[in-house]
């Protein structure tokens, strides 16, 4: 009986060690930093928006890198190249703008975004293509909506302007993602 208890305890210890500690959520840390320094500022809502956009932008870049390696579709890989180029440039612009406004942005993916990345990273071939293109359609729908809201109702004129400038590119990404998702779906059904 004692051996069973010891083995159970050792097994639990190994299981816990394998899981490892969950890292701090970079997005929540950035939000907390902004809460502290922008408490009484009109910039608070815009800062929250920028933090979310930064997290989403980092995810776009990371999954585009995955797509270059895990996709079997040349259309998906071409789309991923565009995502990588456009979102890297937008992320850099947002970092510069945030720095000018003293807005703290996350430096790593949030836990939620990391989970999405990890789930996608497990897929290969057609399964990857389906999951990636579905993610791109869903994420870009949400992103376009968020950018429209910021462009219309944001309080900081420079951040509103930046959001407005990016809208046409994001809408183009959404249209392309829908087209590629349709192609991938048709190929999957063959």
Secondary structure as the mmCIF struct_conf table of DSSP 4:
data_model
#
loop_
_struct_conf.conf_type_id
_struct_conf.id
_struct_conf.beg_label_comp_id
_struct_conf.beg_label_asym_id
_struct_conf.beg_label_seq_id
_struct_conf.end_label_comp_id
_struct_conf.end_label_asym_id
_struct_conf.end_label_seq_id
HELX_RH_AL_P HELX_RH_AL_P1 UNK A 2 UNK A 19
HELX_LH_PP_P HELX_LH_PP_P1 UNK A 21 UNK A 24
HELX_RH_AL_P HELX_RH_AL_P2 UNK A 26 UNK A 37
BEND BEND1 UNK A 38 UNK A 38
TURN_TY1_P TURN_TY1_P1 UNK A 39 UNK A 40
TURN_TY1_P TURN_TY1_P2 UNK A 42 UNK A 43
HELX_RH_AL_P HELX_RH_AL_P3 UNK A 44 UNK A 70
HELX_RH_AL_P HELX_RH_AL_P4 UNK A 74 UNK A 100
TURN_TY1_P TURN_TY1_P3 UNK A 101 UNK A 102
BEND BEND2 UNK A 107 UNK A 108
HELX_RH_AL_P HELX_RH_AL_P5 UNK A 111 UNK A 121
TURN_TY1_P TURN_TY1_P4 UNK A 122 UNK A 122
HELX_RH_AL_P HELX_RH_AL_P6 UNK A 125 UNK A 153
BEND BEND3 UNK A 155 UNK A 156
HELX_RH_AL_P HELX_RH_AL_P7 UNK A 157 UNK A 188
TURN_TY1_P TURN_TY1_P5 UNK A 189 UNK A 189
#
